Amino acid sequence: MLSPTVHTTTGSLNFRILSEGLFQPVLQLSLTKSGNGCLSGTATLILKELGRESNLSFKIHGNYKTLHSSGILINLKADTFADKDNDELFSLEMEMNKEWSTGIANYQYQAKSVKIIRNATVSSVLFIRTEFKAQDYSFSFH
């Protein structure tokens, strides 16, 4: 069950968006939801290629609306990187369930060229990081 803060009219939302395939980006959204249908926050793209990883962060803003009690439609866009003054492209449309926990997203971004990602899986649960305990595998030889 989701925490009650997810259902309030304002609050903080975190999502991880994954698409199928090798070397596909991972998108993390950290959003603040206001009661008037507006969202703002950051989007961080984690791009993995052979032997290297890079991150692109965008300041994003947009809106959300309820779709006939079946879900929520979210539209977000960014004009600039969060950490640079470059004009870059990022836009996202996602449809979430009414609990704001899962959904499907289409988005596009520009790194060197424009990339379009379709039908990516959105989850608030995947955003939670699990800590793993390190196990001691040392052996004593006598």
N, C-alpha and C positions, 0 to 999 in steps of 0.2 A: 504494500500500500504506500502511496506517495505521502510525503509530509504535507500537513495542512497549508504551509506557506506557498506551495505550488498553486493552490486553488484561490489564493487571495487576488484582489484586483491589482496590486502592485507587488513587486518582488524581484528576486534574482533567479535567473534561469541559466543552466549550463547544459550544453549538448555536445556530443561527439558525432560526427557524420563520416561514415565509411562507405566506400564504393568497392565493387568487386573488381578483381584483376590485380596483376602484379604491378608494383610501383605506383599505385593510385594514391593520391593525396589523402591525408586525414585532416578534417576540418573541425576545429573546436570553436564553439560559440560561447561567449559569456555575455549575457544580456540582462538588462534591467527593464522590467515591464512596468509601464505606468497605467493608471486606470483609464486613460482616455484613448486606448488602442495603439499607443506608441511604444516602440522598442528602441533601445540604443545599447551600444556596448562595443565589443571587439570580436573579430574573427581572426583566428590564427590557422593558417594553412601549413601543414607539415609535409614537405615534398621530399620523397626519398628516391634517390637514383643510385645506380651502382657506385658504391664507395663514398657517397656523400649524402648529407641531409641539409635542407635549408628550410627556414621558416619565413613566412610572409604574414605580417600582422596588419589588419585594417581596422579603422574606426568605422563602425556601421550604424545605420539608423533605418527605421522603417515603421511598418505598422502590422497589426494583426486584426483579424475579424473572425467571428464564429460563422461556420457554414452549416446552417440548418440542423443544428444540434449533433451533427455527425463528426465534426472536427473543427480545426482552426487553420486558417490560411495565413501564412506569414510571408511578407515581402520585405527584403532588406537590401540595402545597397551601401557602397562606400565610394568615396571619391579619392581618398588618399590613404597611403600607408599610415599606420598609427605611429611608426617610429621614423618616418622620412617625409620629405616635402614633395615627393613625386606624385604626379597625377597617374594613378593606376586604376584598373577596372576590377570591380568585384560586385556581383549581384547574386541574390539567392531567393528562391521561392520554395517554400516547404509547406506541406500539409501535415499537421500534427493531429493526434487523437485529442479528444476533449480534456484529457488529464494532463496534457503537455508532456507525455513521457516517451512516445515513439511516433515516428512518421517517415515520410519520404521527401527527399529534397532534390532539386535541380539547381545548379549554380555554375557561374562562370567567373574566371579570374584571368588576369593577364600577368604573366611573369616575363617571358621573352616574347611569347605569342599568346593569343587568346585560347584558353582551354575551357571546354564545356564538360561538366560532369552531370549525368542524368541518372535518376532513380537510385540515389544514394540513400542508405539507411540512416535515420536519425534516432538517437537514443539519449535520454538523460541518464540512464543507468550506466551506460558505457563510459560516461564522463568520470564516474567515481573511480578513483585509483585504488587498487588493492595492493597492500604492502605484503611482500613475501618475506618470511623469515629465512635468513641464511642458515644453512645446515652445515654442520661440521663433518666433513668427510675425511678427516685425517685419520690415519691408521698408525698404530704403534707397532713396530717390528721388534721383537725380542729374540 
